[in-house]
């Protein structure tokens, strides 16, 4: 998600929560019933937010894992190419050494 859409999403969630709280507070019901409903709804939103955060963290971990896997592949590929270059260099040095003495 881009930063702008994330900010819009957060603003939407905050607006919904505030609107819900104000709607409940001004509803024509007993204070105890209103507080109970408010507590229930806040707990429900809290659980949803915790689930969303867990999902985001899991996705981040998955991305980190993929990045580590790709970086290991790049490092291993670079090592293989470096070893081939070293072997080729040794071969060239050997053939140059043999050429001088012939």
C-alpha positions in Angstrom: 0.0 0.0 0.0 1.2 3.5 -0.7 1.6 6.0 2.1 -1.3 8.1 0.9 -3.7 5.1 0.7 -2.5 3.9 4.1 -3.2 7.4 5.6 -6.7 7.4 4.0 -7.4 3.9 5.4 -6.3 4.9 8.9 -8.4 8.1 8.7 -11.4 6.0 7.6 -11.0 3.6 10.5 -10.6 6.4 13.0 -13.7 8.2 11.6 -15.8 5.1 11.9 -14.7 4.5 15.4 -15.4 8.1 16.5 -18.7 8.1 14.7 -19.7 4.9 16.3 -18.8 6.1 19.8 -20.7 9.4 19.3 -23.7 7.6 17.9 -23.8 5.3 20.9 -23.2 8.1 23.4 -26.1 10.1 22.1 -28.5 7.2 21.7 -31.6 7.3 23.9 -30.7 4.4 26.2 -29.7 3.9 29.8 -26.0 4.8 30.5 -25.2 1.3 31.7 -26.6 -0.3 28.5 -24.8 2.3 26.4 -21.5 1.7 28.2 -21.9 -2.1 27.8 -22.5 -1.7 24.0 -19.6 0.7 23.7 -17.3 -1.7 25.5 -18.5 -4.6 23.3 -18.0 -2.7 20.1 -14.6 -1.3 21.2 -13.4 -4.9 22.1 -14.7 -6.0 18.7 -12.7 -3.3 16.9 -9.7 -4.0 19.1 -9.8 -7.7 18.0 -10.1 -6.7 14.3 -7.3 -4.3 14.6 -5.1 -6.9 16.3 -5.9 -9.4 13.5 -5.0 -6.7 10.9 -1.7 -6.0 12.7 -0.9 -9.7 12.9 -1.6 -10.0 9.2 0.6 -7.0 8.4 3.4 -8.4 10.5 3.1 -11.9 8.9 3.3 -10.3 5.5 6.4 -8.3 6.5 8.0 -11.4 7.8 7.2 -13.2 4.5 8.7 -10.3 2.5 11.8 -10.3 4.7 12.2 -14.1 4.2 11.9 -13.7 0.5 14.5 -11.0 0.5 16.9 -13.1 2.4 16.4 -16.1 0.1 17.0 -13.9 -3.0 20.1 -12.3 -1.4 21.6 -15.7 -0.6 21.0 -16.7 -4.3 22.9 -13.6 -5.4 25.8 -14.2 -3.0 26.1 -17.8 -4.1 26.0 -16.8 -7.8 28.7 -14.2 -7.2 30.9 -16.8 -5.3 30.5 -19.2 -8.2 31.5 -16.6 -10.7 34.4 -15.4 -8.6 35.7 -19.0 -8.2 35.5 -19.5 -12.0 37.4 -16.3 -12.6 40.1 -17.3 -10.1 40.4 -20.7 -11.8 40.7 -19.0 -15.2 43.3 -16.6 -13.8 45.4 -19.5 -12.5 45.1 -21.3 -15.8 46.2 -18.2 -17.7 49.2 -17.6 -15.3 50.2 -21.2 -15.7 50.1 -21.0 -19.5 52.1 -17.8 -19.4 54.7 -19.4 -17.1 54.9 -22.4 -19.4 55.3 -20.1 -22.4 58.4 -18.3 -20.9 60.3 -21.5 -20.3 59.6 -23.1 -23.7 
